[in-house]
Structure formats: C-alpha cells, structure tokens
Amino acid sequence: MPKYLFSYHGGGPIETPEQGEQIMAAWGAWMQGLGEALVDGGNPTGASMTMTKGGSENGGGANPVSGYSVLQADSMEHAMELGKSCPMLDAQNGSIEISEALDM
C-alpha cells in the first residue's frame, strides 16, 4: 500500500499549558482514529534552513514545514480523506501538503 508524507505548515506557539493539553489530545485522538494507516506519527519541527547549491536561507522559505507524519492509503484521494479531520487544519494558518512516497 502506498505511503504518503503529510508535511504540516502553519500553527502557532502554545500560549498556556491548558491549550497545549487540548492540542495534544486532539492530535492523539486523530492519530488513534487512523489505526493501521498511521505508519509514523512524526514530530513537530524546529527552526529550519533552505539549502541550495548557491547558499542557504534562514527560516525554510516562505512556508516552512512545522511537522510531519507518514500514513499509508490506497490512493491520494484516500490520503486526503484521512487528512480531513487532522487538527493541523484548525491551527493558525494550518495546512497539509500530502506527497506520495515513491518506491525506488
């Protein structure tokens, strides 16, 4: 079954411990609901750099990745369906970039 990289963009700082608990509970419920489709729950990411042959750019570009997960699904459409209830879509400027991981 194909694997899909969910690259998360957006989100904001956690302002209170209670907010952090709510966010973690939402992510935990979403991931638990994925069952065997969840290959790697991933992690949030920290500061990033974009590197090219000619140099590098602080901040990872215009829309840096803020986290990732790896899921398996029958198709891109199925992967998108799995992503519809992801808490990232409720985050500040939250979006998910979904890419099929190609077997080599």
Residue, then its C-alpha position, 0 to 999 in steps of 0.5 A: m500500500p502506498k505511503y504518503l508524507f503529510s508535511y504540516h505548515g502553519g500553527g502557532p506557539i502554545e500560549t498556556p499549558e491548558q491549550g497545549e493539553q487540548i492540542m495534544a489530545a486532539w492530535g492523539a485522538w486523530m492519530q488513534g482514529l487512523g489505526e493501521a494507516l498511521v505508519d509514523g506519527g512524526n514530530p513537530t519541527g524546529a527552526s529550519m534552513t533552505m539549502t541550495k547549491g548557491g547558499s542557504e536561507n534562514g527560516g525554510g522559505a516562505n512556508p516552512v514545514s512545522g511537522y510531519s507524519v507518514l500514513q499509508a492509503d490506497s490512493m491520494e484521494h484516500a490520503m486526503e480523506l484521512g487528512k480531513s479531520c487532522p487538527m493541523l487544519d484548525a491551527q493558525n494558518g494550518s495546512i497539509e501538503i500530502s506527497e506520495a512516497l515513491d518506491m525506488 
